[in-house]
């Protein structure tokens, strides 16, 4: 049902019964007032001249000299307008004094007489109780030739018709007043559909300070939120596409190299019955790099989803550093390097995501091992250090190597958050360092790079500790 139909039905359903009830009550009030007026006139005339005549001859009371009950145009005399009425006397027990047919007074009429002093009978006559309660004329029934309530039904119909006309006019005015708001609603509906089809990029033009304007403004606000969500999803989709492309490229290189090493090992095994250790070491290095890259991809996915995926719980950095050192020592040994670590005697506890923090430290250690270039004939070293600073309220994790010297330009680029120049020997470094920067940003840590004291590169992670918390010491 349309709004106009609902409004019409509501107005008719509410107003029509009210009009009928009001007109009916008004008609009854006028009728009762007329009955009381006639009763007062009858009582007054009976007290003045009628009581004596009625009690003297109750059977002939109300009859003229010739026995007529109604006058014919004669309204003068002691009864005035009541001269054109038929009067019948009743005693206190409501028995008529006039022989022959007379209006019957039942229990309901008796109740009305006791309550109001007058009762309207079915035939239109009025029974009036006199001030005295004894004698043959205690009640007088008046049957007027032209009672004032005769034709009341026709008057009631006319009054109902008049009110119905007023109701119809009011309904028409209400429907006309609904025209502009309904037009605005239809326009708002069209604009909402058009905005939905265009990706919620266009706002509505329906204004106003009423409820329709509020609905339009609420839709505009919801449309802005939807548009922001869509733009965020599109940006994430573009970033994910670029990430997948970059990751595919990063994975393709070590997989190709690994396939080449395995092909070479297979050829040596078939031709010579043995495989050179250098070939196996190269294949092992590529597999280790692939494992590191896959771990970085998982960490990058968690960081990309935002803060809800970053857990916050106490983490013991001492145990974390020990785990990282234990897992990377075999990798360092295969490359002819030694990996040493040092930690404080007391736990160093921070609040953060242990998996992401361990991934960041692992990336720094892995980069130091993978990109270490030691002088010929010397054993290279990589050091992993955990220090408690400022009486245990701060910490610093340092990864140092004694490889070849790095230039200031590279350190400056790393400090600015830029990736190192991509080469065959430095492939993959960008993703690992991006993970480190993302983890540092998510945990409020500071990441710094510097040239080593004698040679190589140093990376430092610094942040606040939580001395009052007990860390996760799982191995």
Secondary structure, 3 states (H helix, E strand, C coil): CCHHHHHHHHHHHHHHHHHHHHHHHHHHHHHHHHHHHHHHHHHHHHHHHHHHHHHHCHHHCCCCCCCCCCCCCCCCCCCHHHHHEEEEEECCCCCECCCCCCCCCCHHHHHHHHHHCEEECCCCCEEEECCCCCCCCCEEEEEECCCCCCCHHHHHHHHHHHHHHHHHHHHHHHHHHHHHHHHHHHHHHHHHHHHHHCCCCCCCCCCCCCHHHHHHHHHHHHHHHHHHHHHHHHHHHHHHHHHHHHHHHHHHHHHHHHHHHHHHHHHHHHHHCCCCHHHHHHHHHHHHHHHHHHHHHHHHHHHHCCHHHCCCEEEEHHHHHHHHHHHHHHHHHHCCEEEEEECCCCCCEEEECHHHHHHHHHHHHHHHHHCCCCCCCCCEEEEEEEEEECCCCEEEEEEEECCCCCCHHHHHHHHCCCCCCCCCCCCCHHHHHHHHHHHHHHHCCEEEEEECCCCCEEEEEEEECCCCCCCECCC
